[in-house]
Amino acid sequence: MTTALPGAIPSPVSPRSRDEVETVADLIEQLGGIPAFRIRMKPLPGTATEQDVIELEAREDRLFELIDGILVEKGMGFKESLIAAFLIEVIRAFVRQRKLGLVTAPDGFMRLTARRVRIPDVAYVSWGNVPGGRVPKEPIPSLVPDLAIEVLSESNTRKEMATKRRDYLGNGSKLVWEVSPDERTVDVYCDPKDPDRAQRLSEGDVIDGGDVLPGFSLPLRDIFAVLDEEAPDALP
């Protein structure tokens, strides 16, 4: 049984129209209170396209999500990448052995709607949700992950993550995991009608794939153990 997390945020208000966004403060509020340095001002907010996303990655090696014509840089960090790499390794081994679908890394763009491009840190897409049952050729394919995993970074806010969950669950994702390296917890979301309702798992718990990845399970201590690794004593 899932429970509401302490301090769970209410559903965000409807996004403001471009005419209502008069100041930078309005823009930051609309995007969930994220730091201003993550908001790209060129091209101007509201005018950006998927081509801008592609060109910025190629030219600057930076990852931006596209939110209603606004470019928002993906929050990233070293410890977050360690956890994402571990989860990719474990989930991909499970999925590949059973020929279930595709597993993507933190640079896997996905078009959820005409105006929303997201980049989950880790994602599993079943073959049934891959158009034509073949690996997409375009840089930003129209894909909705069965499982979307976000590893929280310092610049992510609660409101920002609530919006992401609504994007995933509202467009067909069946499972969302939010992994907190600092708290060493995983919040599991699966209800599109109540996307703020979660089951919180701590380091002593085991997470499973539910109906999305039947038979998959992983102790949380294994996930967070990558943050405590040290060089072998034999090394100079």
C-alpha positions as a Markdown table, in Angstrom:
| # | Residue | x | y | z |
|---|---|---|---|---|
| 1 | Met | 0.0 | 0.0 | 0.0 |
| 2 | Thr | 1.4 | 3.4 | -1.0 |
| 3 | Thr | 1.5 | 6.3 | 1.4 |
| 4 | Ala | 1.7 | 10.0 | 0.9 |
| 5 | Leu | 5.2 | 11.3 | 1.7 |
| 6 | Pro | 5.7 | 13.8 | 4.5 |
| 7 | Gly | 5.5 | 17.3 | 3.1 |
| 8 | Ala | 4.2 | 16.1 | -0.2 |
| 9 | Ile | 3.5 | 19.1 | -2.4 |
| 10 | Pro | 0.0 | 19.9 | -3.7 |
| 11 | Ser | -0.7 | 19.6 | -7.4 |
| 12 | Pro | 1.0 | 22.6 | -9.1 |
| 13 | Val | -1.2 | 25.3 | -10.6 |
| 14 | Ser | -1.8 | 25.4 | -14.3 |
| 15 | Pro | 1.2 | 26.6 | -16.2 |
| 16 | Arg | 1.1 | 30.3 | -17.1 |
| 17 | Ser | 0.7 | 31.4 | -20.7 |
| 18 | Arg | 3.5 | 33.2 | -22.4 |
| 19 | Asp | 1.6 | 36.5 | -21.9 |
| 20 | Glu | 1.5 | 36.0 | -18.1 |
| 21 | Val | 5.2 | 35.4 | -17.8 |
| 22 | Glu | 6.4 | 39.0 | -17.4 |
| 23 | Thr | 9.6 | 38.6 | -15.3 |
| 24 | Val | 12.4 | 36.1 | -14.8 |
| 25 | Ala | 10.9 | 35.4 | -11.4 |
| 26 | Asp | 7.6 | 34.3 | -13.2 |
| 27 | Leu | 9.6 | 32.0 | -15.5 |
| 28 | Ile | 11.5 | 30.4 | -12.6 |
| 29 | Glu | 8.2 | 29.9 | -10.7 |
| 30 | Gln | 6.6 | 28.3 | -13.8 |
| 31 | Leu | 9.5 | 25.9 | -14.0 |
| 32 | Gly | 9.3 | 24.8 | -10.4 |
| 33 | Gly | 11.7 | 27.1 | -8.7 |
| 34 | Ile | 14.8 | 25.7 | -10.3 |
| 35 | Pro | 18.0 | 27.7 | -10.2 |
| 36 | Ala | 18.2 | 30.4 | -12.9 |
| 37 | Phe | 21.5 | 29.1 | -14.3 |
| 38 | Arg | 19.6 | 26.1 | -15.7 |
| 39 | Ile | 17.3 | 28.2 | -17.9 |
| 40 | Arg | 18.7 | 28.9 | -21.3 |
| 41 | Met | 17.9 | 32.5 | -22.5 |
| 42 | Lys | 19.1 | 32.1 | -26.1 |
| 43 | Pro | 16.9 | 31.2 | -27.9 |
| 44 | Leu | 14.4 | 33.2 | -25.9 |
| 45 | Pro | 12.2 | 31.1 | -23.6 |
| 46 | Gly | 9.0 | 30.0 | -25.4 |
| 47 | Thr | 10.8 | 30.0 | -28.8 |
| 48 | Ala | 13.1 | 27.0 | -28.5 |
| 49 | Thr | 12.7 | 23.9 | -30.6 |
| 50 | Glu | 13.9 | 20.3 | -30.7 |
| 51 | Gln | 16.5 | 21.4 | -33.2 |
| 52 | Asp | 18.0 | 23.7 | -30.6 |
| 53 | Val | 18.2 | 20.7 | -28.2 |
| 54 | Ile | 20.1 | 18.7 | -30.8 |
| 55 | Glu | 22.4 | 21.5 | -31.8 |
| 56 | Leu | 23.3 | 22.4 | -28.2 |
| 57 | Glu | 24.3 | 18.9 | -27.4 |
| 58 | Ala | 26.5 | 18.7 | -30.5 |
| 59 | Arg | 28.1 | 22.1 | -30.1 |
| 60 | Glu | 28.4 | 22.5 | -26.4 |
| 61 | Asp | 28.0 | 18.9 | -25.1 |
| 62 | Arg | 25.2 | 20.0 | -22.8 |
| 63 | Leu | 21.9 | 18.4 | -22.2 |
| 64 | Phe | 18.7 | 20.4 | -22.2 |
| 65 | Glu | 15.1 | 19.3 | -21.8 |
| 66 | Leu | 12.4 | 21.1 | -23.8 |
| 67 | Ile | 9.5 | 22.4 | -21.8 |
| 68 | Asp | 6.9 | 24.4 | -23.8 |
| 69 | Gly | 9.5 | 26.1 | -25.9 |
| 70 | Ile | 11.9 | 26.6 | -22.9 |
| 71 | Leu | 15.3 | 25.0 | -22.7 |
| 72 | Val | 16.1 | 23.7 | -19.2 |
| 73 | Glu | 19.5 | 22.2 | -18.6 |
| 74 | Lys | 19.5 | 18.8 | -17.0 |
| 75 | Gly | 20.7 | 18.7 | -13.4 |
| 76 | Met | 23.7 | 16.4 | -13.1 |
| 77 | Gly | 26.5 | 15.5 | -10.8 |
| 78 | Phe | 29.2 | 12.9 | -10.3 |
| 79 | Lys | 27.5 | 10.8 | -7.6 |
| 80 | Glu | 24.3 | 10.9 | -9.6 |
| 81 | Ser | 26.1 | 9.5 | -12.6 |
| 82 | Leu | 27.6 | 6.7 | -10.5 |
| 83 | Ile | 24.1 | 5.6 | -9.4 |
| 84 | Ala | 22.7 | 5.9 | -12.9 |
| 85 | Ala | 25.5 | 3.8 | -14.3 |
| 86 | Phe | 24.9 | 1.1 | -11.8 |
| 87 | Leu | 21.2 | 1.0 | -12.4 |
| 88 | Ile | 21.7 | 0.9 | -16.2 |
| 89 | Glu | 24.1 | -2.0 | -15.8 |
| 90 | Val | 21.8 | -4.1 | -13.6 |
| 91 | Ile | 18.5 | -3.3 | -15.4 |
| 92 | Arg | 20.0 | -3.7 | -18.9 |
| 93 | Ala | 21.3 | -7.1 | -18.0 |
| 94 | Phe | 17.9 | -8.2 | -16.8 |
| 95 | Val | 16.1 | -6.7 | -19.8 |
| 96 | Arg | 18.6 | -7.9 | -22.4 |
| 97 | Gln | 18.6 | -11.5 | -21.2 |
| 98 | Arg | 14.8 | -11.7 | -21.6 |
| 99 | Lys | 14.7 | -9.6 | -24.8 |
| 100 | Leu | 12.1 | -7.2 | -23.1 |
| 101 | Gly | 13.0 | -3.9 | -24.7 |
| 102 | Leu | 15.5 | -1.0 | -24.5 |
| 103 | Val | 17.3 | 0.6 | -21.6 |
| 104 | Thr | 18.6 | 4.2 | -22.0 |
| 105 | Ala | 21.2 | 6.3 | -20.3 |
| 106 | Pro | 21.2 | 10.0 | -19.1 |
| 107 | Asp | 21.5 | 11.4 | -22.6 |
| 108 | Gly | 18.5 | 9.5 | -24.1 |
| 109 | Phe | 16.1 | 12.1 | -25.3 |
| 110 | Met | 12.4 | 11.2 | -25.4 |
| 111 | Arg | 9.6 | 13.2 | -26.9 |
| 112 | Leu | 6.6 | 12.7 | -24.5 |
| 113 | Thr | 4.4 | 15.2 | -26.3 |
| 114 | Ala | 4.8 | 17.8 | -29.0 |
| 115 | Arg | 6.1 | 20.3 | -26.5 |
| 116 | Arg | 7.8 | 18.1 | -24.0 |
| 117 | Val | 11.2 | 16.5 | -24.4 |
| 118 | Arg | 12.5 | 14.7 | -21.3 |
| 119 | Ile | 15.8 | 13.0 | -20.5 |
| 120 | Pro | 15.4 | 10.4 | -17.7 |
| 121 | Asp | 18.6 | 9.4 | -16.0 |
| 122 | Val | 17.7 | 5.8 | -16.7 |
| 123 | Ala | 14.7 | 4.5 | -18.7 |
| 124 | Tyr | 13.2 | 1.2 | -19.7 |
| 125 | Val | 11.0 | 1.0 | -22.8 |
| 126 | Ser | 9.3 | -2.3 | -23.6 |
| 127 | Trp | 9.3 | -3.4 | -27.2 |
| 128 | Gly | 5.5 | -3.0 | -27.2 |
| 129 | Asn | 6.1 | 0.8 | -26.7 |
| 130 | Val | 8.8 | 1.1 | -29.4 |
| 131 | Pro | 7.2 | 2.2 | -32.7 |
| 132 | Gly | 7.8 | -0.6 | -35.2 |
| 133 | Gly | 9.6 | -2.7 | -32.7 |
| 134 | Arg | 13.0 | -1.4 | -33.9 |
| 135 | Val | 15.6 | 1.0 | -32.4 |
| 136 | Pro | 14.6 | 4.5 | -33.4 |
| 137 | Lys | 16.9 | 6.3 | -35.8 |
| 138 | Glu | 16.0 | 9.9 | -35.0 |
| 139 | Pro | 17.9 | 11.8 | -32.2 |
| 140 | Ile | 14.7 | 12.6 | -30.4 |
| 141 | Pro | 12.2 | 9.7 | -30.8 |
| 142 | Ser | 8.6 | 9.7 | -29.7 |
| 143 | Leu | 8.9 | 7.3 | -26.8 |
| 144 | Val | 7.3 | 7.0 | -23.4 |
| 145 | Pro | 9.3 | 4.9 | -20.9 |
| 146 | Asp | 7.5 | 2.1 | -19.1 |
| 147 | Leu | 10.0 | 2.9 | -16.2 |
| 148 | Ala | 11.6 | 6.3 | -15.8 |
| 149 | Ile | 14.3 | 6.8 | -13.2 |
| 150 | Glu | 15.4 | 10.2 | -12.0 |
| 151 | Val | 18.5 | 10.5 | -9.7 |
| 152 | Leu | 18.0 | 13.7 | -7.8 |
| 153 | Ser | 20.7 | 16.3 | -8.0 |
| 154 | Glu | 21.2 | 19.4 | -5.8 |
| 155 | Ser | 19.5 | 21.7 | -8.4 |
| 156 | Asn | 16.3 | 19.6 | -8.6 |
| 157 | Thr | 13.3 | 21.0 | -6.7 |
| 158 | Arg | 10.3 | 19.2 | -5.4 |
| 159 | Lys | 8.0 | 21.2 | -7.8 |
| 160 | Glu | 10.2 | 20.4 | -10.7 |
| 161 | Met | 10.1 | 16.7 | -10.0 |
| 162 | Ala | 6.3 | 16.8 | -9.5 |
| 163 | Thr | 6.0 | 18.2 | -13.0 |
| 164 | Lys | 8.3 | 15.5 | -14.4 |
| 165 | Arg | 6.3 | 12.8 | -12.7 |
| 166 | Arg | 3.1 | 14.2 | -14.3 |
| 167 | Asp | 4.8 | 14.2 | -17.7 |
| 168 | Tyr | 5.8 | 10.6 | -17.3 |
| 169 | Leu | 2.7 | 9.1 | -15.7 |
| 170 | Gly | 0.3 | 11.3 | -17.5 |
| 171 | Asn | 1.6 | 10.1 | -20.9 |
| 172 | Gly | 1.7 | 6.4 | -20.2 |
| 173 | Ser | 4.7 | 5.6 | -18.0 |
| 174 | Lys | 3.7 | 2.9 | -15.5 |
| 175 | Leu | 6.5 | 3.4 | -13.0 |
| 176 | Val | 8.7 | 6.3 | -11.8 |
| 177 | Trp | 11.6 | 5.9 | -9.4 |
| 178 | Glu | 13.1 | 9.0 | -7.8 |
| 179 | Val | 16.5 | 8.1 | -6.2 |
| 180 | Ser | 17.9 | 10.4 | -3.6 |
| 181 | Pro | 21.7 | 9.9 | -3.1 |
| 182 | Asp | 21.8 | 12.2 | -0.1 |
| 183 | Glu | 18.9 | 10.5 | 1.8 |
| 184 | Arg | 19.6 | 7.1 | 0.4 |
| 185 | Thr | 16.0 | 6.5 | -0.4 |
| 186 | Val | 13.9 | 5.7 | -3.5 |
| 187 | Asp | 10.4 | 7.0 | -3.9 |
| 188 | Val | 8.2 | 4.8 | -6.1 |
| 189 | Tyr | 5.3 | 6.4 | -8.1 |
| 190 | Cys | 2.8 | 4.4 | -10.2 |
| 191 | Asp | -0.6 | 6.2 | -10.0 |
| 192 | Pro | -1.3 | 8.7 | -12.8 |
| 193 | Lys | -4.4 | 9.8 | -11.0 |
| 194 | Asp | -2.4 | 10.7 | -7.9 |
| 195 | Pro | 1.2 | 11.3 | -9.0 |
| 196 | Asp | 2.3 | 12.8 | -5.7 |
| 197 | Arg | 1.5 | 9.5 | -3.8 |
| 198 | Ala | 4.5 | 7.4 | -3.3 |
| 199 | Gln | 6.0 | 4.4 | -1.5 |
| 200 | Arg | 9.3 | 5.4 | 0.1 |
| 201 | Leu | 12.0 | 2.8 | 0.4 |
| 202 | Ser | 15.1 | 3.1 | 2.5 |
| 203 | Glu | 18.5 | 1.4 | 2.4 |
| 204 | Gly | 17.3 | -1.7 | 4.1 |
| 205 | Asp | 14.5 | -2.4 | 1.6 |
| 206 | Val | 14.3 | -4.2 | -1.7 |
| 207 | Ile | 12.9 | -2.5 | -4.8 |
| 208 | Asp | 11.1 | -4.6 | -7.5 |
| 209 | Gly | 9.9 | -4.1 | -11.0 |
| 210 | Gly | 6.2 | -4.7 | -10.3 |
| 211 | Asp | 4.2 | -5.3 | -13.4 |
| 212 | Val | 6.7 | -3.4 | -15.5 |
| 213 | Leu | 9.6 | -5.8 | -14.9 |
| 214 | Pro | 8.2 | -8.9 | -13.3 |
| 215 | Gly | 10.8 | -10.9 | -11.4 |
| 216 | Phe | 13.3 | -8.0 | -11.1 |
| 217 | Ser | 14.4 | -7.1 | -7.6 |
| 218 | Leu | 17.3 | -5.1 | -6.2 |
| 219 | Pro | 18.4 | -4.4 | -2.6 |
| 220 | Leu | 18.7 | -0.6 | -2.1 |
| 221 | Arg | 21.9 | -1.1 | -0.2 |
| 222 | Asp | 23.5 | -2.4 | -3.5 |
| 223 | Ile | 22.5 | 0.8 | -5.2 |
| 224 | Phe | 24.0 | 3.1 | -2.7 |
| 225 | Ala | 27.1 | 1.0 | -2.1 |
| 226 | Val | 28.6 | 2.6 | -5.2 |
| 227 | Leu | 28.9 | 5.8 | -3.2 |
| 228 | Asp | 31.1 | 4.1 | -0.6 |
| 229 | Glu | 33.6 | 2.3 | -2.8 |
| 230 | Glu | 37.3 | 2.6 | -2.1 |
| 231 | Ala | 40.4 | 1.5 | -3.8 |
| 232 | Pro | 41.7 | -1.9 | -2.8 |
| 233 | Asp | 44.4 | -1.9 | -0.1 |
| 234 | Ala | 46.8 | -3.4 | -2.5 |
| 235 | Leu | 46.9 | -0.4 | -4.7 |
| 236 | Pro | 49.9 | 2.0 | -4.2 |
